[in-house]
């Protein structure tokens, strides 16, 4: 169960937006600490920086060990950017310096690199995020972590495993999905799975995903779901 670090529109409404084009996964309402376990498991060498006029842009680049030897490894003073943003210290991170940025031709508005990072992570306001490149395995792990955030919203540990394949398939098809937990009605709403959505569509049906005995499953009349 992952507790968000700040209160904003997304957390107050138990809401997550997830987008992809098959190369990246991104969206809103996802704090850095949600995806950190996935990044840690990649076993990369990480370079990080917090920048912007309001120090609200966070860049994290991960490199394979051989490529990382090309760059100076200077440790951050405490707290590191990851710790400052998440309160956690799961990564051994180094300064993403101007020298490294120049070497990579790396800029916030220009994402083409002479040397490609194995993983590129961007967060704004610890809410809006982008991670690339992603394959299907990495996407599955990130989606699982996002659902763990919704355990906190639902105030219980939930087994989401039966819905993840369908959720990932819908994300690849629609390019965007929205998750909204409803702890009062013990369900989750995912509008992209709903056939018709009038003004009061939630009033006359159960949630898209129902939670029963600690397990998540789609409502029986949700289209395109194998309920076996």
C-alpha contacts under 8 A as a table, 3 or more apart, distances in Angstrom:
res1	aa1	res2	aa2	distance
1	X	148	X	5.37
1	X	149	X	6.09
1	X	150	X	7.87
1	X	151	X	5.55
1	X	152	X	5.48
1	X	156	X	7.93
1	X	157	X	6.71
2	X	33	X	7.82
2	X	34	X	6.63
2	X	148	X	6.11
2	X	149	X	4.86
2	X	150	X	7.99
2	X	151	X	7.39
2	X	152	X	6.05
3	X	149	X	6.64
3	X	152	X	6.03
4	X	7	X	7.56
4	X	11	X	7.41
4	X	31	X	6.42
4	X	33	X	7.68
4	X	149	X	7.49
5	X	31	X	7.22
5	X	86	X	6.80
6	X	11	X	7.78
7	X	10	X	7.87
7	X	11	X	5.79
7	X	12	X	6.35
8	X	11	X	5.48
8	X	12	X	5.88
9	X	12	X	5.24
9	X	13	X	6.17
10	X	13	X	5.29
10	X	14	X	6.02
10	X	15	X	4.96
10	X	16	X	6.59
10	X	28	X	7.57
10	X	29	X	4.96
11	X	14	X	4.87
11	X	15	X	6.15
11	X	29	X	6.54
12	X	15	X	7.76
13	X	180	X	7.39
14	X	150	X	7.30
14	X	153	X	6.00
14	X	180	X	5.56
14	X	181	X	5.41
14	X	182	X	7.45
15	X	29	X	6.39
15	X	178	X	7.23
15	X	179	X	5.67
15	X	180	X	4.50
15	X	181	X	6.70
16	X	27	X	7.58
16	X	28	X	5.97
16	X	29	X	4.79
16	X	30	X	6.58
16	X	178	X	5.74
16	X	179	X	5.11
16	X	180	X	6.52
17	X	27	X	5.02
17	X	28	X	5.01
17	X	29	X	6.40
17	X	176	X	7.33
17	X	177	X	6.11
17	X	178	X	4.60
17	X	179	X	6.49
18	X	25	X	7.08
18	X	26	X	5.72
18	X	27	X	4.45
18	X	28	X	6.75
18	X	171	X	7.75
18	X	176	X	5.61
18	X	177	X	5.43
18	X	178	X	6.25
19	X	25	X	5.69
19	X	26	X	5.14
19	X	27	X	5.34
19	X	171	X	7.06
19	X	175	X	5.55
19	X	176	X	4.31
19	X	177	X	6.60
20	X	23	X	6.90
20	X	24	X	5.48
20	X	25	X	4.57
20	X	26	X	6.31
20	X	171	X	7.07
20	X	172	X	6.91
20	X	175	X	5.22
20	X	176	X	6.53
21	X	24	X	6.08
21	X	25	X	7.33
21	X	172	X	7.38
21	X	175	X	6.11
22	X	25	X	7.51
22	X	134	X	7.31
22	X	135	X	7.57
22	X	172	X	6.82
23	X	132	X	6.24
23	X	133	X	5.24
23	X	134	X	5.56
23	X	135	X	7.26
24	X	130	X	6.65
24	X	131	X	5.53
24	X	132	X	4.39
24	X	133	X	5.32
24	X	134	X	5.56
25	X	130	X	5.74
25	X	131	X	5.42
25	X	132	X	6.62
25	X	134	X	6.88
25	X	139	X	7.22
26	X	128	X	7.36
26	X	129	X	5.07
26	X	130	X	4.04
26	X	131	X	6.17
27	X	30	X	7.40
27	X	128	X	5.66
27	X	129	X	5.59
27	X	130	X	6.79
28	X	127	X	5.39
28	X	128	X	4.24
28	X	129	X	6.29
29	X	127	X	4.90
29	X	128	X	6.42
30	X	34	X	6.60
30	X	126	X	7.27
30	X	127	X	5.08
30	X	128	X	6.68
30	X	129	X	7.09
30	X	146	X	7.14
31	X	34	X	5.66
31	X	35	X	7.71
31	X	86	X	7.66
31	X	126	X	4.97
31	X	127	X	5.07
31	X	128	X	7.87
32	X	35	X	5.77
32	X	36	X	6.36
32	X	85	X	7.15
32	X	86	X	6.13
32	X	123	X	7.26
32	X	126	X	5.96
32	X	127	X	7.52
33	X	36	X	5.16
33	X	37	X	7.85
33	X	86	X	5.26
33	X	88	X	7.38
34	X	37	X	7.40
34	X	145	X	5.90
34	X	146	X	6.37
34	X	148	X	7.97
34	X	149	X	6.79
35	X	38	X	5.45
35	X	39	X	6.46
35	X	142	X	6.23
35	X	145	X	6.32
35	X	146	X	7.64
36	X	39	X	5.05
36	X	40	X	6.03
36	X	90	X	7.21
37	X	40	X	5.10
37	X	41	X	6.35
37	X	90	X	7.66
38	X	41	X	5.33
38	X	42	X	6.83
38	X	138	X	7.81
38	X	141	X	6.62
38	X	142	X	6.67
38	X	145	X	7.97
39	X	42	X	5.37
39	X	43	X	7.70
40	X	43	X	6.06
40	X	44	X	7.72
40	X	90	X	6.55
40	X	91	X	6.20
44	X	62	X	5.38
44	X	63	X	5.41
44	X	64	X	5.40
44	X	65	X	6.68
44	X	118	X	7.87
45	X	62	X	5.34
45	X	63	X	5.20
45	X	64	X	6.33
45	X	65	X	6.23
45	X	68	X	6.43
45	X	92	X	7.41
45	X	93	X	7.06
46	X	60	X	6.62
46	X	61	X	5.57
46	X	62	X	4.41
46	X	63	X	6.49
46	X	91	X	7.35
46	X	92	X	6.80
46	X	93	X	4.82
46	X	94	X	6.19
47	X	60	X	5.68
47	X	61	X	5.25
47	X	62	X	6.47
47	X	93	X	5.39
47	X	94	X	4.59
47	X	95	X	5.37
47	X	96	X	4.80
48	X	58	X	7.43
48	X	59	X	5.54
48	X	60	X	4.35
48	X	61	X	6.39
48	X	81	X	6.53
48	X	82	X	7.71
48	X	93	X	6.44
48	X	94	X	6.18
48	X	95	X	5.48
48	X	96	X	4.87
49	X	58	X	5.88
49	X	59	X	5.36
49	X	60	X	6.66
49	X	81	X	6.06
49	X	95	X	6.38
49	X	96	X	5.47
49	X	97	X	7.78
50	X	55	X	5.85
50	X	56	X	6.90
50	X	57	X	5.63
50	X	58	X	4.54
50	X	59	X	6.47
50	X	81	X	6.03
51	X	54	X	7.56
51	X	55	X	4.79
51	X	56	X	6.49
51	X	57	X	5.21
51	X	58	X	6.40
52	X	55	X	4.77
52	X	56	X	6.01
52	X	57	X	5.66
53	X	56	X	7.62
55	X	58	X	7.93
56	X	124	X	5.52
56	X	125	X	5.00
56	X	126	X	7.63
57	X	122	X	7.37
57	X	123	X	5.96
57	X	124	X	4.72
57	X	125	X	6.68
58	X	81	X	7.58
58	X	122	X	5.62
58	X	123	X	5.04
58	X	124	X	6.28
59	X	120	X	7.64
59	X	121	X	5.90
59	X	122	X	4.84
59	X	123	X	6.78
60	X	96	X	7.89
60	X	120	X	6.07
60	X	121	X	4.98
60	X	122	X	6.44
61	X	96	X	8.00
61	X	117	X	6.11
61	X	118	X	7.69
61	X	119	X	5.88
61	X	120	X	4.74
61	X	121	X	6.24
62	X	117	X	5.72
62	X	118	X	5.63
62	X	119	X	4.92
62	X	120	X	6.38
63	X	67	X	6.16
63	X	68	X	5.57
63	X	117	X	5.18
63	X	118	X	5.13
63	X	119	X	6.90
64	X	67	X	5.57
64	X	68	X	6.11
64	X	117	X	7.89
64	X	118	X	6.52
65	X	68	X	5.07
65	X	69	X	6.61
66	X	69	X	5.61
66	X	70	X	7.78
67	X	70	X	5.77
67	X	71	X	7.95
68	X	71	X	5.71
69	X	72	X	7.47
71	X	100	X	6.57
73	X	94	X	5.63
73	X	95	X	7.05
74	X	94	X	5.33
74	X	95	X	5.64
75	X	93	X	6.78
75	X	94	X	4.69
75	X	95	X	6.04
76	X	79	X	7.29
76	X	80	X	5.34
76	X	81	X	7.92
76	X	93	X	7.40
76	X	94	X	5.98
76	X	95	X	5.83
77	X	80	X	6.16
79	X	82	X	7.92
79	X	83	X	5.67
79	X	84	X	5.62
80	X	83	X	5.19
80	X	84	X	5.99
80	X	93	X	7.56
81	X	84	X	4.98
81	X	85	X	6.13
82	X	85	X	5.26
82	X	86	X	5.86
82	X	87	X	7.36
82	X	88	X	6.89
82	X	89	X	6.74
82	X	91	X	7.74
83	X	86	X	5.21
83	X	87	X	4.53
83	X	88	X	4.86
83	X	89	X	5.43
84	X	87	X	5.82
85	X	126	X	6.79
89	X	92	X	7.70
96	X	100	X	6.23
96	X	101	X	6.99
97	X	100	X	5.22
97	X	101	X	6.24
98	X	101	X	4.90
98	X	102	X	5.99
99	X	102	X	5.17
99	X	103	X	6.20
100	X	103	X	4.95
100	X	104	X	6.13
101	X	104	X	5.09
101	X	105	X	5.73
101	X	106	X	4.75
101	X	107	X	7.03
102	X	105	X	4.89
102	X	106	X	6.40
103	X	106	X	7.67
103	X	114	X	7.59
104	X	113	X	5.09
104	X	114	X	5.35
104	X	115	X	5.86
104	X	116	X	7.88
105	X	112	X	7.05
105	X	113	X	5.51
105	X	114	X	6.50
106	X	110	X	6.54
106	X	111	X	6.23
106	X	112	X	6.93
106	X	113	X	6.11
107	X	110	X	5.00
107	X	111	X	6.39
108	X	111	X	6.89
112	X	116	X	7.99
113	X	116	X	5.45
117	X	120	X	6.20
118	X	133	X	7.45
119	X	131	X	7.11
119	X	132	X	5.75
119	X	133	X	6.13
120	X	130	X	7.99
120	X	131	X	5.69
120	X	132	X	5.31
120	X	133	X	7.14
121	X	129	X	7.45
121	X	130	X	5.81
121	X	131	X	4.59
121	X	132	X	6.71
122	X	129	X	5.49
122	X	130	X	5.19
122	X	131	X	6.54
123	X	126	X	5.62
123	X	127	X	6.59
123	X	128	X	5.54
123	X	129	X	4.36
123	X	130	X	6.62
124	X	127	X	5.97
124	X	128	X	5.12
124	X	129	X	6.41
125	X	128	X	6.66
126	X	129	X	7.63
131	X	134	X	7.14
134	X	137	X	7.90
134	X	138	X	5.74
134	X	139	X	6.13
135	X	138	X	5.44
135	X	139	X	6.13
136	X	139	X	5.01
136	X	140	X	6.15
137	X	140	X	5.19
137	X	141	X	6.50
138	X	141	X	5.16
138	X	142	X	6.29
139	X	142	X	5.12
139	X	143	X	6.12
139	X	168	X	7.85
140	X	143	X	5.18
140	X	144	X	6.17
140	X	164	X	7.32
140	X	165	X	7.94
140	X	168	X	7.08
141	X	144	X	5.07
141	X	145	X	6.37
142	X	145	X	5.09
142	X	146	X	6.27
143	X	146	X	5.02
143	X	147	X	6.25
143	X	164	X	7.33
143	X	168	X	7.72
144	X	147	X	5.16
144	X	148	X	6.32
144	X	160	X	7.68
144	X	164	X	7.26
145	X	148	X	4.89
145	X	149	X	6.59
146	X	149	X	5.15
146	X	150	X	6.76
147	X	150	X	4.91
147	X	151	X	6.57
147	X	160	X	7.17
148	X	151	X	5.01
148	X	152	X	7.10
148	X	157	X	7.97
148	X	158	X	7.96
149	X	152	X	5.44
149	X	153	X	6.89
150	X	153	X	4.78
150	X	154	X	6.02
150	X	181	X	6.55
151	X	154	X	5.01
151	X	155	X	5.83
151	X	156	X	5.45
151	X	157	X	5.46
151	X	158	X	6.15
152	X	155	X	4.91
152	X	156	X	6.61
152	X	157	X	7.88
153	X	181	X	6.52
153	X	182	X	7.94
153	X	183	X	6.86
154	X	181	X	6.60
154	X	182	X	7.01
154	X	183	X	4.78
154	X	186	X	7.28
155	X	183	X	7.42
156	X	214	X	7.50
157	X	214	X	6.57
158	X	211	X	7.70
158	X	214	X	4.76
158	X	215	X	5.46
158	X	216	X	6.75
159	X	162	X	7.82
159	X	214	X	6.17
159	X	215	X	4.73
159	X	216	X	6.08
160	X	163	X	5.80
160	X	164	X	6.53
160	X	215	X	6.40
160	X	216	X	5.21
160	X	217	X	7.71
161	X	164	X	5.50
161	X	165	X	7.85
161	X	216	X	7.74
162	X	165	X	7.08
162	X	216	X	6.95
162	X	217	X	6.51
163	X	166	X	5.53
163	X	167	X	6.01
163	X	216	X	6.94
163	X	217	X	6.24
163	X	218	X	7.03
164	X	167	X	4.96
164	X	168	X	5.95
165	X	168	X	5.18
165	X	169	X	6.12
166	X	169	X	4.99
166	X	170	X	6.11
166	X	225	X	7.12
167	X	170	X	5.15
167	X	171	X	6.16
168	X	171	X	4.99
168	X	172	X	6.28
169	X	172	X	5.21
169	X	173	X	6.22
170	X	173	X	4.96
170	X	174	X	5.81
170	X	175	X	7.68
170	X	177	X	7.53
170	X	192	X	7.61
170	X	193	X	7.75
171	X	174	X	5.33
171	X	175	X	5.04
171	X	176	X	5.45
171	X	177	X	5.83
172	X	175	X	5.26
172	X	176	X	7.79
174	X	177	X	7.17
174	X	192	X	7.57
177	X	190	X	6.86
177	X	191	X	7.48
177	X	192	X	6.06
178	X	189	X	7.89
178	X	190	X	5.59
178	X	191	X	6.73
178	X	192	X	7.38
179	X	188	X	6.72
179	X	189	X	5.92
179	X	190	X	5.16
179	X	191	X	7.98
180	X	188	X	5.51
180	X	189	X	5.10
180	X	190	X	6.69
181	X	186	X	7.94
181	X	187	X	6.22
181	X	188	X	4.38
181	X	189	X	6.40
182	X	185	X	5.60
182	X	186	X	5.78
182	X	187	X	5.30
182	X	188	X	5.65
182	X	189	X	7.48
183	X	186	X	4.64
183	X	187	X	6.48
184	X	187	X	8.00
185	X	207	X	7.79
186	X	210	X	6.61
186	X	211	X	5.80
187	X	206	X	7.70
187	X	207	X	5.10
187	X	208	X	7.17
187	X	209	X	5.55
187	X	210	X	4.54
187	X	211	X	5.57
188	X	207	X	5.57
188	X	208	X	5.95
188	X	209	X	4.97
188	X	210	X	6.54
189	X	207	X	5.36
189	X	208	X	4.92
189	X	209	X	6.41
190	X	193	X	5.91
190	X	194	X	7.28
190	X	208	X	5.89
190	X	209	X	7.65
191	X	194	X	5.23
191	X	197	X	7.79
191	X	208	X	7.74
192	X	195	X	7.99
193	X	208	X	7.20
193	X	222	X	6.62
193	X	223	X	6.98
194	X	197	X	6.88
194	X	208	X	7.32
194	X	222	X	6.69
194	X	223	X	7.56
195	X	222	X	7.96
195	X	223	X	7.46
196	X	201	X	7.64
197	X	200	X	7.60
197	X	201	X	5.08
197	X	202	X	7.97
198	X	201	X	4.89
200	X	203	X	5.55
200	X	204	X	7.42
201	X	204	X	5.97
201	X	205	X	7.14
202	X	205	X	5.72
202	X	206	X	7.20
202	X	207	X	7.43
206	X	210	X	7.64
206	X	219	X	7.28
207	X	210	X	5.89
207	X	219	X	6.92
208	X	218	X	5.85
208	X	219	X	5.57
208	X	222	X	6.97
209	X	216	X	6.34
209	X	217	X	5.44
209	X	218	X	4.34
209	X	219	X	5.75
210	X	216	X	5.67
210	X	217	X	5.48
210	X	218	X	6.02
210	X	219	X	6.28
211	X	214	X	6.24
211	X	215	X	5.52
211	X	216	X	4.62
211	X	217	X	6.64
212	X	215	X	5.38
212	X	216	X	6.54
218	X	222	X	6.63
218	X	225	X	7.51
218	X	227	X	7.78
219	X	222	X	5.60
220	X	227	X	7.06
222	X	225	X	6.40
